[in-house]
């Protein structure tokens, strides 16, 4: 629905276009959103969008970068104040689910098609950065338990990937499910933490042993 044009300063209009575009990109994706729609939703003409962002791709880059920065900040802040591996897992999981619940549009954008236009802030890149923050904690835990600390980066990627995929499933299905944020977090921690606790120092594949 086109909005009546409101007089704004340059910076106010800039921010308004970003907010309007974020809603449209979350709903329709980059390819499904046109400059005309963005302009109409903001109550401006097409040239105003080009003046601020040089087109919808430039605007999309700004939106993705902001969403990605917000997600990284949310999780990094949470992990910085945690002590111990279990608390790392719990706080990291809750931080991601909090972000999904509080900023569903932002999460849809960075988890869907950001890779195509902004590979530097693609979801996989963000997750790898988060996993790297957990590696040292896992390596110390592995050393204490007699596991190979060199495998900590692999396990960090697996843990973060598990939580991230479950988070994507939750944001797409929560309207049809009775799972609250706390319930999803509890089940994720149940699998990841007790999976770690039950690991073997030298895992083997049973199928290969039988061949």
Buried (B, 14 or more C-beta within 10 A) or exposed (E): EEEEEEEBEEEEBBEBBBEBBBBBBBEEBBEEBEBEBBBBBBBBEBEBBBBBBEEBEBBBBBBBBBBBBBBBEBBBEBBEEBEEBBBBBBBBBBBBBBBBBEBEBBBBBBBBBBBEBBEEBBBEBBBBBBBEBBBEBBBBBBEEEEBEBEBBBEBBBBBBBBBBEBBBEBBEEBEEEEBEBEEBBBEBBEEBBEEBEEEEEEEEEEEEEEE
